[in-house]
Amino acid sequence: MARIMSVDYGVKNCGIAVTDPLQIIVSPLKVIKPTSLLSFFRVYFEEEEVEKIVFGYPTHRDGTPTHIVADIKRLEKKLNKTYPDLVVDYQDENFSSVAAMEIILKSGLSKKQRQDKTRLDKISAVIILQRYLKHI
């Protein structure tokens, strides 16, 4: 089997999480700038087999998509062109950052470690993928 990857897409940073090859365990991978996503995918896909990317789908409280969705859709078109066999899907990401912050607060990390924004981005990506896989 191949891995499934999730992306918590943000204006400044994107959190990345992946499953193991059996698609059982979800682990945080890294945080990168949105402008570096395509080059990151190219390098990662050379080393690992990925069958699907799940993007967090951000919406306003009324359910309408946020402005970030347009950026994600542009990225999806580029991915479809470069990797035609790669499946792109979406998962509602509402409150994933809130859930990630709760996890961080309960983790026993120091205040300085809790303030590391990249940790929040990675855990949000894990939560998005866990929701998608129905782990939570």
N, CA, C and O atoms as CSV, one atom per row, in Angstrom:
chain,resi,resn,atom,element,x,y,z
A,1,MET,N,N,0.836,-1.188,0.000
A,1,MET,CA,C,0.000,0.000,0.000
A,1,MET,C,C,0.878,1.249,0.000
A,1,MET,O,O,2.062,1.200,0.334
A,2,ALA,N,N,0.284,2.332,-0.372
A,2,ALA,CA,C,0.984,3.612,-0.391
A,2,ALA,C,C,0.483,4.485,0.749
A,2,ALA,O,O,-0.572,4.237,1.332
A,3,ARG,N,N,1.250,5.492,1.045
A,3,ARG,CA,C,0.900,6.423,2.113
A,3,ARG,C,C,-0.218,7.373,1.674
A,3,ARG,O,O,-0.463,7.574,0.484
A,4,ILE,N,N,-0.879,7.946,2.670
A,4,ILE,CA,C,-1.807,9.050,2.464
A,4,ILE,C,C,-1.209,10.241,3.201
A,4,ILE,O,O,-0.745,10.111,4.334
A,5,MET,N,N,-1.224,11.381,2.564
A,5,MET,CA,C,-0.640,12.597,3.127
A,5,MET,C,C,-1.745,13.615,3.363
A,5,MET,O,O,-2.711,13.680,2.603
A,6,SER,N,N,-1.601,14.405,4.411
A,6,SER,CA,C,-2.535,15.513,4.611
A,6,SER,C,C,-1.756,16.817,4.671
A,6,SER,O,O,-0.590,16.857,5.063
A,7,VAL,N,N,-2.436,17.872,4.273
A,7,VAL,CA,C,-1.849,19.210,4.270
A,7,VAL,C,C,-2.821,20.157,4.961
A,7,VAL,O,O,-3.966,20.318,4.538
A,8,ASP,N,N,-2.342,20.777,6.028
A,8,ASP,CA,C,-3.074,21.870,6.661
A,8,ASP,C,C,-2.530,23.140,6.030
A,8,ASP,O,O,-1.539,23.701,6.498
A,9,TYR,N,N,-3.182,23.591,4.964
A,9,TYR,CA,C,-2.688,24.694,4.143
A,9,TYR,C,C,-2.930,26.025,4.845
A,9,TYR,O,O,-4.036,26.311,5.302
A,10,GLY,N,N,-1.887,26.823,4.920
A,10,GLY,CA,C,-2.003,28.145,5.508
A,10,GLY,C,C,-1.312,29.182,4.652
A,10,GLY,O,O,-0.547,28.837,3.750
A,11,VAL,N,N,-1.569,30.432,4.920
A,11,VAL,CA,C,-0.974,31.520,4.155
A,11,VAL,C,C,0.539,31.565,4.385
A,11,VAL,O,O,1.300,31.797,3.447
A,12,LYS,N,N,0.976,31.344,5.627
A,12,LYS,CA,C,2.404,31.407,5.953
A,12,LYS,C,C,3.062,30.035,5.969
A,12,LYS,O,O,4.177,29.874,5.471
A,13,ASN,N,N,2.387,29.056,6.532
A,13,ASN,CA,C,2.959,27.722,6.694
A,13,ASN,C,C,1.922,26.650,6.401
A,13,ASN,O,O,0.718,26.866,6.534
A,14,CYS,N,N,2.422,25.489,5.998
A,14,CYS,CA,C,1.576,24.327,5.754
A,14,CYS,C,C,2.084,23.177,6.604
A,14,CYS,O,O,3.248,22.788,6.506
A,15,GLY,N,N,1.216,22.638,7.432
A,15,GLY,CA,C,1.564,21.462,8.208
A,15,GLY,C,C,1.337,20.225,7.351
A,15,GLY,O,O,0.350,20.136,6.619
A,16,ILE,N,N,2.262,19.267,7.449
A,16,ILE,CA,C,2.188,18.048,6.656
A,16,ILE,C,C,2.183,16.853,7.603
A,16,ILE,O,O,2.968,16.801,8.550
A,17,ALA,N,N,1.296,15.894,7.346
A,17,ALA,CA,C,1.259,14.636,8.094
A,17,ALA,C,C,1.101,13.501,7.095
A,17,ALA,O,O,0.580,13.704,5.999
A,18,VAL,N,N,1.549,12.304,7.469
A,18,VAL,CA,C,1.446,11.138,6.591
A,18,VAL,C,C,1.091,9.896,7.397
A,18,VAL,O,O,1.319,9.818,8.604
A,19,THR,N,N,0.530,8.939,6.688
A,19,THR,CA,C,0.311,7.629,7.289
A,19,THR,C,C,1.541,6.772,7.051
A,19,THR,O,O,2.416,7.112,6.255
A,20,ASP,N,N,1.585,5.661,7.754
A,20,ASP,CA,C,2.579,4.644,7.432
A,20,ASP,C,C,2.110,3.953,6.147
A,20,ASP,O,O,0.985,4.198,5.712
A,21,PRO,N,N,2.926,3.104,5.529
A,21,PRO,CA,C,2.507,2.462,4.280
A,21,PRO,C,C,1.236,1.605,4.398
A,21,PRO,O,O,0.536,1.403,3.406
A,22,LEU,N,N,0.936,1.104,5.598
A,22,LEU,CA,C,-0.285,0.317,5.789
A,22,LEU,C,C,-1.503,1.192,6.089
A,22,LEU,O,O,-2.612,0.682,6.248
A,23,GLN,N,N,-1.298,2.484,6.164
A,23,GLN,CA,C,-2.346,3.483,6.404
A,23,GLN,C,C,-3.044,3.289,7.743
A,23,GLN,O,O,-4.258,3.460,7.855
A,24,ILE,N,N,-2.266,2.931,8.752
A,24,ILE,CA,C,-2.803,2.712,10.093
A,24,ILE,C,C,-2.433,3.867,11.022
A,24,ILE,O,O,-3.286,4.396,11.735
A,25,ILE,N,N,-1.164,4.251,11.010
A,25,ILE,CA,C,-0.644,5.260,11.934
A,25,ILE,C,C,-0.448,6.579,11.199
A,25,ILE,O,O,0.091,6.612,10.093
A,26,VAL,N,N,-0.892,7.662,11.824
A,26,VAL,CA,C,-0.713,9.000,11.268
A,26,VAL,C,C,0.367,9.707,12.083
A,26,VAL,O,O,0.304,9.743,13.312
A,27,SER,N,N,1.350,10.264,11.394
A,27,SER,CA,C,2.452,10.950,12.062
A,27,SER,C,C,2.672,12.326,11.454
A,27,SER,O,O,2.509,12.509,10.248
A,28,PRO,N,N,3.045,13.302,12.295
A,28,PRO,CA,C,3.406,14.609,11.748
A,28,PRO,C,C,4.700,14.483,10.967
A,28,PRO,O,O,5.582,13.711,11.344
A,29,LEU,N,N,4.820,15.229,9.892
A,29,LEU,CA,C,6.023,15.148,9.071
A,29,LEU,C,C,6.849,16.424,9.176
A,29,LEU,O,O,7.985,16.396,9.648
A,30,LYS,N,N,6.279,17.539,8.737
A,30,LYS,CA,C,7.021,18.796,8.791
A,30,LYS,C,C,6.105,19.961,8.498
A,30,LYS,O,O,4.928,19.787,8.181
A,31,VAL,N,N,6.659,21.146,8.607
A,31,VAL,CA,C,5.963,22.381,8.264
A,31,VAL,C,C,6.809,23.086,7.218
A,31,VAL,O,O,8.017,23.256,7.390
A,32,ILE,N,N,6.156,23.500,6.121
A,32,ILE,CA,C,6.873,24.197,5.061
A,32,ILE,C,C,6.050,25.382,4.562
A,32,ILE,O,O,4.851,25.483,4.821
A,33,LYS,N,N,6.710,26.255,3.858
A,33,LYS,CA,C,6.046,27.424,3.268
A,33,LYS,C,C,5.182,26.967,2.091
A,33,LYS,O,O,5.560,26.029,1.388
A,34,PRO,N,N,4.041,27.603,1.862
A,34,PRO,CA,C,3.183,27.207,0.742
A,34,PRO,C,C,3.892,27.298,-0.611
A,34,PRO,O,O,3.601,26.516,-1.516
A,35,THR,N,N,4.801,28.225,-0.749
A,35,THR,CA,C,5.525,28.377,-2.016
A,35,THR,C,C,6.497,27.222,-2.270
A,35,THR,O,O,6.965,27.043,-3.394
A,36,SER,N,N,6.801,26.446,-1.240
A,36,SER,CA,C,7.733,25.324,-1.364
A,36,SER,C,C,7.037,23.976,-1.493
A,36,SER,O,O,7.704,22.946,-1.592
A,37,LEU,N,N,5.701,23.964,-1.494
A,37,LEU,CA,C,4.968,22.694,-1.502
A,37,LEU,C,C,5.280,21.821,-2.717
A,37,LEU,O,O,5.555,20.631,-2.564
A,38,LEU,N,N,5.242,22.388,-3.907
A,38,LEU,CA,C,5.462,21.569,-5.105
A,38,LEU,C,C,6.847,20.941,-5.121
A,38,LEU,O,O,6.993,19.772,-5.476
A,39,SER,N,N,7.855,21.700,-4.743
A,39,SER,CA,C,9.204,21.120,-4.713
A,39,SER,C,C,9.322,20.088,-3.603
A,39,SER,O,O,10.025,19.090,-3.764
A,40,PHE,N,N,8.649,20.308,-2.480
A,40,PHE,CA,C,8.633,19.306,-1.415
A,40,PHE,C,C,7.985,18.016,-1.901
A,40,PHE,O,O,8.518,16.928,-1.681
A,41,PHE,N,N,6.825,18.136,-2.568
A,41,PHE,CA,C,6.135,16.949,-3.081
A,41,PHE,C,C,7.032,16.180,-4.048
A,41,PHE,O,O,7.116,14.954,-3.975
A,42,ARG,N,N,7.697,16.891,-4.948
A,42,ARG,CA,C,8.554,16.243,-5.933
A,42,ARG,C,C,9.619,15.384,-5.241
A,42,ARG,O,O,9.815,14.227,-5.611
A,43,VAL,N,N,10.292,15.935,-4.258
A,43,VAL,CA,C,11.342,15.204,-3.540
A,43,VAL,C,C,10.742,14.054,-2.734
A,43,VAL,O,O,11.262,12.938,-2.761
A,44,TYR,N,N,9.656,14.319,-2.021
A,44,TYR,CA,C,9.060,13.288,-1.168
A,44,TYR,C,C,8.518,12.125,-2.002
A,44,TYR,O,O,8.683,10.964,-1.628
A,45,PHE,N,N,7.877,12.432,-3.122
A,45,PHE,CA,C,7.291,11.385,-3.960
A,45,PHE,C,C,8.357,10.517,-4.632
A,45,PHE,O,O,8.072,9.384,-5.020
A,46,GLU,N,N,9.570,11.029,-4.774
A,46,GLU,CA,C,10.666,10.211,-5.298
A,46,GLU,C,C,11.105,9.164,-4.282
A,46,GLU,O,O,11.581,8.092,-4.653
A,47,GLU,N,N,10.943,9.480,-3.000
A,47,GLU,CA,C,11.387,8.574,-1.932
A,47,GLU,C,C,10.275,7.677,-1.406
A,47,GLU,O,O,10.533,6.541,-1.011
A,48,GLU,N,N,9.048,8.170,-1.396
A,48,GLU,CA,C,7.923,7.447,-0.810
A,48,GLU,C,C,6.757,7.381,-1.796
A,48,GLU,O,O,6.530,8.303,-2.580
A,49,GLU,N,N,6.040,6.291,-1.737
A,49,GLU,CA,C,4.849,6.152,-2.568
A,49,GLU,C,C,3.648,6.742,-1.826
A,49,GLU,O,O,3.313,6.316,-0.721
A,50,VAL,N,N,3.018,7.715,-2.446
A,50,VAL,CA,C,1.848,8.389,-1.879
A,50,VAL,C,C,0.711,8.238,-2.875
A,50,VAL,O,O,0.849,8.597,-4.045
A,51,GLU,N,N,-0.405,7.711,-2.413
A,51,GLU,CA,C,-1.538,7.513,-3.324
A,51,GLU,C,C,-2.573,8.634,-3.254
A,51,GLU,O,O,-3.367,8.820,-4.176
A,52,LYS,N,N,-2.552,9.389,-2.132
A,52,LYS,CA,C,-3.592,10.394,-1.950
A,52,LYS,C,C,-3.072,11.531,-1.083
A,52,LYS,O,O,-2.308,11.320,-0.140
A,53,ILE,N,N,-3.504,12.744,-1.424
A,53,ILE,CA,C,-3.263,13.907,-0.577
A,53,ILE,C,C,-4.620,14.440,-0.140
A,53,ILE,O,O,-5.511,14.652,-0.962
A,54,VAL,N,N,-4.763,14.652,1.150
A,54,VAL,CA,C,-5.983,15.198,1.716
A,54,VAL,C,C,-5.681,16.599,2.225
A,54,VAL,O,O,-4.859,16.781,3.123
A,55,PHE,N,N,-6.347,17.577,1.648
A,55,PHE,CA,C,-6.198,18.953,2.096
A,55,PHE,C,C,-7.288,19.275,3.105
A,55,PHE,O,O,-8.444,18.885,2.943
A,56,GLY,N,N,-6.897,19.992,4.146
A,56,GLY,CA,C,-7.910,20.527,5.038
A,56,GLY,C,C,-8.713,21.556,4.266
A,56,GLY,O,O,-8.146,22.393,3.563
A,57,TYR,N,N,-10.038,21.497,4.394
A,57,TYR,CA,C,-10.909,22.404,3.648
A,57,TYR,C,C,-11.440,23.460,4.620
A,57,TYR,O,O,-12.329,23.177,5.423
A,58,PRO,N,N,-10.892,24.680,4.546
A,58,PRO,CA,C,-11.292,25.720,5.494
A,58,PRO,C,C,-12.573,26.431,5.065
A,58,PRO,O,O,-12.731,26.838,3.915
A,59,THR,N,N,-13.473,26.564,6.026
A,59,THR,CA,C,-14.734,27.271,5.766
A,59,THR,C,C,-14.999,28.269,6.889
A,59,THR,O,O,-14.480,28.158,8.000
A,60,HIS,N,N,-15.827,29.244,6.545
A,60,HIS,CA,C,-16.312,30.188,7.553
A,60,HIS,C,C,-17.388,29.491,8.377
A,60,HIS,O,O,-17.811,28.382,8.048
A,61,ARG,N,N,-17.822,30.137,9.433
A,61,ARG,CA,C,-18.852,29.551,10.304
A,61,ARG,C,C,-20.149,29.242,9.553
A,61,ARG,O,O,-20.874,28.316,9.917
A,62,ASP,N,N,-20.439,30.015,8.508
A,62,ASP,CA,C,-21.670,29.777,7.751
A,62,ASP,C,C,-21.507,28.683,6.692
A,62,ASP,O,O,-22.449,28.378,5.961
A,63,GLY,N,N,-20.309,28.094,6.613
A,63,GLY,CA,C,-20.077,26.994,5.677
A,63,GLY,C,C,-19.483,27.395,4.344
A,63,GLY,O,O,-19.138,26.534,3.535
A,64,THR,N,N,-19.358,28.692,4.101
A,64,THR,CA,C,-18.772,29.122,2.834
A,64,THR,C,C,-17.246,28.979,2.898
A,64,THR,O,O,-16.648,29.173,3.956
A,65,PRO,N,N,-16.616,28.638,1.763
A,65,PRO,CA,C,-15.163,28.464,1.756
A,65,PRO,C,C,-14.428,29.772,2.037
A,65,PRO,O,O,-14.896,30.847,1.663
A,66,THR,N,N,-13.288,29.673,2.690
A,66,THR,CA,C,-12.458,30.852,2.929
A,66,THR,C,C,-11.657,31.172,1.669
A,66,THR,O,O,-11.677,30.409,0.704
A,67,HIS,N,N,-10.956,32.297,1.684
A,67,HIS,CA,C,-10.162,32.715,0.521
A,67,HIS,C,C,-9.012,31.746,0.232
A,67,HIS,O,O,-8.511,31.714,-0.892
A,68,ILE,N,N,-8.592,30.971,1.204
A,68,ILE,CA,C,-7.478,30.030,1.023
A,68,ILE,C,C,-7.856,28.886,0.081
A,68,ILE,O,O,-6.982,28.284,-0.544
A,69,VAL,N,N,-9.141,28.587,-0.023
A,69,VAL,CA,C,-9.582,27.491,-0.878
A,69,VAL,C,C,-9.152,27.722,-2.329
A,69,VAL,O,O,-8.803,26.766,-3.021
A,70,ALA,N,N,-9.172,28.948,-2.790
A,70,ALA,CA,C,-8.741,29.240,-4.167
A,70,ALA,C,C,-7.274,28.856,-4.365
A,70,ALA,O,O,-6.914,28.314,-5.410
A,71,ASP,N,N,-6.429,29.129,-3.375
A,71,ASP,CA,C,-5.016,28.738,-3.455
A,71,ASP,C,C,-4.872,27.219,-3.488
A,71,ASP,O,O,-4.068,26.677,-4.246
A,72,ILE,N,N,-5.651,26.549,-2.668
A,72,ILE,CA,C,-5.600,25.079,-2.616
A,72,ILE,C,C,-6.053,24.491,-3.955
A,72,ILE,O,O,-5.455,23.534,-4.445
A,73,LYS,N,N,-7.092,25.052,-4.538
A,73,LYS,CA,C,-7.594,24.560,-5.826
A,73,LYS,C,C,-6.560,24.760,-6.946
A,73,LYS,O,O,-6.419,23.908,-7.823
A,74,ARG,N,N,-5.844,25.884,-6.911
A,74,ARG,CA,C,-4.776,26.105,-7.893
A,74,ARG,C,C,-3.673,25.068,-7.728
A,74,ARG,O,O,-3.151,24.543,-8.712
A,75,LEU,N,N,-3.325,24.779,-6.491
A,75,LEU,CA,C,-2.314,23.764,-6.215
A,75,LEU,C,C,-2.802,22.389,-6.674
A,75,LEU,O,O,-2.023,21.608,-7.220
A,76,GLU,N,N,-4.075,22.090,-6.459
A,76,GLU,CA,C,-4.637,20.810,-6.898
A,76,GLU,C,C,-4.510,20.657,-8.420
A,76,GLU,O,O,-4.174,19.574,-8.899
A,77,LYS,N,N,-4.771,21.712,-9.176
A,77,LYS,CA,C,-4.646,21.645,-10.637
A,77,LYS,C,C,-3.218,21.328,-11.047
A,77,LYS,O,O,-2.991,20.528,-11.955
A,78,LYS,N,N,-2.249,21.956,-10.377
A,78,LYS,CA,C,-0.844,21.680,-10.678
A,78,LYS,C,C,-0.480,20.243,-10.328
A,78,LYS,O,O,0.260,19.588,-11.062
A,79,LEU,N,N,-0.993,19.761,-9.219
A,79,LEU,CA,C,-0.728,18.372,-8.818
A,79,LEU,C,C,-1.335,17.394,-9.818
A,79,LEU,O,O,-0.699,16.409,-10.194
A,80,ASN,N,N,-2.573,17.668,-10.250
A,80,ASN,CA,C,-3.236,16.784,-11.227
A,80,ASN,C,C,-2.471,16.728,-12.540
A,80,ASN,O,O,-2.413,15.684,-13.189
A,81,LYS,N,N,-1.889,17.848,-12.925
A,81,LYS,CA,C,-1.140,17.897,-14.172
A,81,LYS,C,C,0.178,17.130,-14.055
A,81,LYS,O,O,0.560,16.404,-14.973
A,82,THR,N,N,0.869,17.289,-12.930
A,82,THR,CA,C,2.171,16.657,-12.728
A,82,THR,C,C,2.055,15.198,-12.296
A,82,THR,O,O,2.860,14.359,-12.702
A,83,TYR,N,N,1.053,14.899,-11.473
A,83,TYR,CA,C,0.869,13.542,-10.928
A,83,TYR,C,C,-0.560,13.074,-11.206
A,83,TYR,O,O,-1.395,13.092,-10.302
A,84,PRO,N,N,-0.856,12.657,-12.437
A,84,PRO,CA,C,-2.240,12.325,-12.803
A,84,PRO,C,C,-2.838,11.154,-12.009
A,84,PRO,O,O,-4.061,11.064,-11.896
A,85,ASP,N,N,-2.020,10.266,-11.465
A,85,ASP,CA,C,-2.540,9.130,-10.705
A,85,ASP,C,C,-2.774,9.454,-9.230
A,85,ASP,O,O,-3.366,8.652,-8.509
A,86,LEU,N,N,-2.322,10.603,-8.783
A,86,LEU,CA,C,-2.466,11.005,-7.391
A,86,LEU,C,C,-3.899,11.473,-7.136
A,86,LEU,O,O,-4.421,12.314,-7.866
A,87,VAL,N,N,-4.523,10.930,-6.108
A,87,VAL,CA,C,-5.879,11.326,-5.738
A,87,VAL,C,C,-5.777,12.510,-4.779
A,87,VAL,O,O,-4.994,12.480,-3.830
A,88,VAL,N,N,-6.563,13.542,-5.026
A,88,VAL,CA,C,-6.640,14.700,-4.134
A,88,VAL,C,C,-8.043,14.728,-3.547
A,88,VAL,O,O,-9.037,14.648,-4.269
A,89,ASP,N,N,-8.104,14.843,-2.230
A,89,ASP,CA,C,-9.393,14.875,-1.557
A,89,ASP,C,C,-9.360,15.965,-0.491
A,89,ASP,O,O,-8.321,16.575,-0.243
A,90,TYR,N,N,-10.503,16.199,0.129
A,90,TYR,CA,C,-10.633,17.258,1.121
A,90,TYR,C,C,-11.285,16.727,2.384
A,90,TYR,O,O,-12.081,15.789,2.355
A,91,GLN,N,N,-10.922,17.356,3.496
A,91,GLN,CA,C,-11.519,17.052,4.787
A,91,GLN,C,C,-11.813,18.369,5.490
A,91,GLN,O,O,-10.956,19.250,5.563
A,92,ASP,N,N,-13.016,18.494,6.002
A,92,ASP,CA,C,-13.376,19.688,6.757
A,92,ASP,C,C,-12.355,19.884,7.874
A,92,ASP,O,O,-12.109,18.971,8.662
A,93,GLU,N,N,-11.766,21.066,7.940
A,93,GLU,CA,C,-10.750,21.310,8.950
A,93,GLU,C,C,-11.239,22.185,10.095
A,93,GLU,O,O,-10.438,22.648,10.907
A,94,ASN,N,N,-12.539,22.414,10.166
A,94,ASN,CA,C,-13.063,23.264,11.233
A,94,ASN,C,C,-12.635,22.756,12.603
A,94,ASN,O,O,-12.773,21.575,12.922
A,95,PHE,N,N,-12.117,23.669,13.392
A,95,PHE,CA,C,-11.698,23.438,14.772
A,95,PHE,C,C,-10.508,22.492,14.909
A,95,PHE,O,O,-10.216,22.036,16.014
A,96,SER,N,N,-9.812,22.187,13.810
A,96,SER,CA,C,-8.623,21.330,13.929
A,96,SER,C,C,-7.528,22.047,14.710
A,96,SER,O,O,-6.797,21.410,15.469
A,97,SER,N,N,-7.405,23.347,14.539
A,97,SER,CA,C,-6.389,24.097,15.294
A,97,SER,C,C,-6.750,24.164,16.775
A,97,SER,O,O,-5.872,24.118,17.637
A,98,VAL,N,N,-8.034,24.273,17.064
A,98,VAL,CA,C,-8.484,24.282,18.463
A,98,VAL,C,C,-8.175,22.935,19.108
A,98,VAL,O,O,-7.658,22.880,20.224
A,99,ALA,N,N,-8.492,21.850,18.403
A,99,ALA,CA,C,-8.198,20.512,18.921
A,99,ALA,C,C,-6.697,20.306,19.082
A,99,ALA,O,O,-6.253,19.698,20.056
A,100,ALA,N,N,-5.917,20.807,18.134
A,100,ALA,CA,C,-4.464,20.684,18.215
A,100,ALA,C,C,-3.927,21.448,19.424
A,100,ALA,O,O,-3.030,20.962,20.113
A,101,MET,N,N,-4.464,22.633,19.685
A,101,MET,CA,C,-4.016,23.410,20.844
A,101,MET,C,C,-4.356,22.684,22.141
A,101,MET,O,O,-3.560,22.700,23.079
A,102,GLU,N,N,-5.514,22.055,22.208
A,102,GLU,CA,C,-5.870,21.279,23.402
A,102,GLU,C,C,-4.881,20.144,23.630
A,102,GLU,O,O,-4.476,19.886,24.764
A,103,ILE,N,N,-4.497,19.474,22.566
A,103,ILE,CA,C,-3.519,18.387,22.669
A,103,ILE,C,C,-2.182,18.922,23.164
A,103,ILE,O,O,-1.549,18.320,24.032
A,104,ILE,N,N,-1.763,20.037,22.619
A,104,ILE,CA,C,-0.487,20.637,23.025
A,104,ILE,C,C,-0.528,21.038,24.495
A,104,ILE,O,O,0.428,20.797,25.232
A,105,LEU,N,N,-1.631,21.650,24.924
A,105,LEU,CA,C,-1.745,22.074,26.316
A,105,LEU,C,C,-1.716,20.883,27.278
A,105,LEU,O,O,-1.167,20.984,28.376
A,106,LYS,N,N,-2.302,19.761,26.870
A,106,LYS,CA,C,-2.348,18.574,27.723
A,106,LYS,C,C,-1.070,17.740,27.655
A,106,LYS,O,O,-0.910,16.783,28.412
A,107,SER,N,N,-0.177,18.096,26.763
A,107,SER,CA,C,1.007,17.265,26.524
A,107,SER,C,C,2.107,17.429,27.563
A,107,SER,O,O,3.026,16.612,27.625
A,108,GLY,N,N,2.026,18.455,28.364
A,108,GLY,CA,C,3.064,18.669,29.370
A,108,GLY,C,C,4.290,19.393,28.842
A,108,GLY,O,O,5.324,19.423,29.509
A,109,LEU,N,N,4.191,19.968,27.671
A,109,LEU,CA,C,5.315,20.711,27.099
A,109,LEU,C,C,5.535,22.015,27.868
A,109,LEU,O,O,4.615,22.545,28.493
A,110,SER,N,N,6.744,22.512,27.813
A,110,SER,CA,C,7.047,23.795,28.446
A,110,SER,C,C,6.322,24.919,27.695
A,110,SER,O,O,5.859,24.736,26.570
A,111,LYS,N,N,6.237,26.072,28.338
A,111,LYS,CA,C,5.566,27.212,27.715
A,111,LYS,C,C,6.236,27.581,26.394
A,111,LYS,O,O,5.558,27.876,25.410
A,112,LYS,N,N,7.569,27.562,26.375
A,112,LYS,CA,C,8.294,27.887,25.156
A,112,LYS,C,C,7.973,26.885,24.045
A,112,LYS,O,O,7.785,27.280,22.895
A,113,GLN,N,N,7.910,25.613,24.375
A,113,GLN,CA,C,7.582,24.582,23.384
A,113,GLN,C,C,6.145,24.728,22.907
A,113,GLN,O,O,5.862,24.512,21.729
A,114,ARG,N,N,5.240,25.089,23.798
A,114,ARG,CA,C,3.832,25.268,23.415
A,114,ARG,C,C,3.647,26.443,22.473
A,114,ARG,O,O,2.700,26.458,21.686
A,115,GLN,N,N,4.534,27.428,22.537
A,115,GLN,CA,C,4.414,28.617,21.692
A,115,GLN,C,C,4.975,28.412,20.289
A,115,GLN,O,O,4.864,29.301,19.445
A,116,ASP,N,N,5.568,27.269,20.034
A,116,ASP,CA,C,6.119,26.951,18.714
A,116,ASP,C,C,4.964,26.698,17.746
A,116,ASP,O,O,4.312,25.656,17.815
A,117,LYS,N,N,4.712,27.647,16.845
A,117,LYS,CA,C,3.563,27.569,15.918
A,117,LYS,C,C,3.668,26.365,14.978
A,117,LYS,O,O,2.647,25.819,14.559
A,118,THR,N,N,4.880,25.951,14.649
A,118,THR,CA,C,5.012,24.812,13.735
A,118,THR,C,C,4.444,23.541,14.346
A,118,THR,O,O,3.921,22.684,13.633
A,119,ARG,N,N,4.545,23.417,15.660
A,119,ARG,CA,C,3.972,22.247,16.345
A,119,ARG,C,C,2.454,22.207,16.128
A,119,ARG,O,O,1.884,21.144,15.879
A,120,LEU,N,N,1.811,23.364,16.225
A,120,LEU,CA,C,0.363,23.461,16.019
A,120,LEU,C,C,-0.007,23.078,14.589
A,120,LEU,O,O,-0.991,22.370,14.373
A,121,ASP,N,N,0.774,23.540,13.611
A,121,ASP,CA,C,0.501,23.228,12.207
A,121,ASP,C,C,0.619,21.727,11.931
A,121,ASP,O,O,-0.205,21.157,11.215
A,122,LYS,N,N,1.646,21.093,12.501
A,122,LYS,CA,C,1.841,19.649,12.285
A,122,LYS,C,C,0.725,18.843,12.932
A,122,LYS,O,O,0.205,17.905,12.328
A,123,ILE,N,N,0.355,19.202,14.154
A,123,ILE,CA,C,-0.697,18.450,14.837
A,123,ILE,C,C,-2.045,18.674,14.160
A,123,ILE,O,O,-2.863,17.756,14.104
A,124,SER,N,N,-2.288,19.864,13.652
A,124,SER,CA,C,-3.523,20.120,12.891
A,124,SER,C,C,-3.584,19.215,11.663
A,124,SER,O,O,-4.644,18.678,11.342
A,125,ALA,N,N,-2.457,19.043,10.976
A,125,ALA,CA,C,-2.415,18.150,9.810
A,125,ALA,C,C,-2.700,16.708,10.229
A,125,ALA,O,O,-3.382,15.979,9.510
A,126,VAL,N,N,-2.186,16.296,11.378
A,126,VAL,CA,C,-2.459,14.945,11.894
A,126,VAL,C,C,-3.949,14.786,12.161
A,126,VAL,O,O,-4.540,13.771,11.793
A,127,ILE,N,N,-4.561,15.781,12.799
A,127,ILE,CA,C,-5.991,15.712,13.119
A,127,ILE,C,C,-6.829,15.644,11.847
A,127,ILE,O,O,-7.792,14.881,11.784
A,128,ILE,N,N,-6.478,16.426,10.841
A,128,ILE,CA,C,-7.205,16.394,9.564
A,128,ILE,C,C,-7.163,14.984,8.973
A,128,ILE,O,O,-8.184,14.465,8.521
A,129,LEU,N,N,-5.990,14.374,8.977
A,129,LEU,CA,C,-5.854,13.040,8.394
A,129,LEU,C,C,-6.544,11.989,9.254
A,129,LEU,O,O,-7.146,11.059,8.718
A,130,GLN,N,N,-6.471,12.117,10.561
A,130,GLN,CA,C,-7.170,11.171,11.433
A,130,GLN,C,C,-8.683,11.257,11.225
A,130,GLN,O,O,-9.364,10.232,11.201
A,131,ARG,N,N,-9.197,12.448,11.078
A,131,ARG,CA,C,-10.639,12.614,10.807
A,131,ARG,C,C,-10.989,11.978,9.461
A,131,ARG,O,O,-12.000,11.287,9.335
A,132,TYR,N,N,-10.158,12.215,8.478
A,132,TYR,CA,C,-10.414,11.673,7.149
A,132,TYR,C,C,-10.448,10.136,7.181
A,132,TYR,O,O,-11.288,9.511,6.533
A,133,LEU,N,N,-9.542,9.553,7.931
A,133,LEU,CA,C,-9.466,8.092,8.037
A,133,LEU,C,C,-10.450,7.535,9.061
A,133,LEU,O,O,-10.512,6.325,9.281
A,134,LYS,N,N,-11.210,8.422,9.680
A,134,LYS,CA,C,-12.195,8.045,10.696
A,134,LYS,C,C,-11.549,7.438,11.939
A,134,LYS,O,O,-12.137,6.581,12.599
A,135,HIS,N,N,-10.317,7.896,12.256
A,135,HIS,CA,C,-9.650,7.452,13.476
A,135,HIS,C,C,-10.194,8.190,14.687
A,135,HIS,O,O,-10.146,7.688,15.810
A,136,ILE,N,N,-10.718,9.399,14.443
A,136,ILE,CA,C,-11.330,10.176,15.543
A,136,ILE,C,C,-12.651,10.738,15.079
A,136,ILE,O,O,-13.333,11.422,15.842
